[in-house]
Amino acid sequence: VQLQASGGGLVQPGGSLRLSCAAAGRTFNIYTLGWFRQTPGKDREFVAAIRRSGGNIDYAAPEKGRFAISRDDAKNTVYLEMNSLRLEDTAVYYCALAARRLISSSISNSAYYDYWGQGTQVTVSS
C-alpha cells in the first residue's frame, strides 16, 4: 500500500488547511486511517484516527473541536480539516494506515500502523 499526503502549506494563526491522503495498492484491507505529526527533536504524536466506514473517530485532546477527520472509502482517501490553527500546530503531518481494527488504547500508538505517507509540512506563522 502506498500513501500520498498533500495539502500542507503556510497559514496564519487562526487559519485553516485541509490535508488529504490517498491510498493506492492493496486497499481492500484498509481498516484504520490516522494522522500523526512530528517536529524536530520530538517523537511523532497522534492527531486523529478514523476506523473503517467512518465509525469511531478519535482525536488527541488539543485537536478536539478544531480538527475534523473524515474518509471517502470510494476514493481510498482520508482527510484532515484543520481550523483555528495555532503556532504549535506547525509540524510535518503524516498519514498512516493500519490493516486491522485498533482498539481505543492502541489507536494513538504509531507502532500499530503498518503503512505511512511521506509527510506534508504545515507551517503556522504570522
Secondary structure, 3 states (H helix, E strand, C coil): CEEEEECCEEECCCCCEEEEEEEECCHHHCCEEEEEEECCCCCCEEEEEECHHHCCEEECHHHECCEEEEEECCCCEEEEEECCCCHHHCEEEEEEEECCCCCCCCCCCHHHCCEECCCEEEEECC
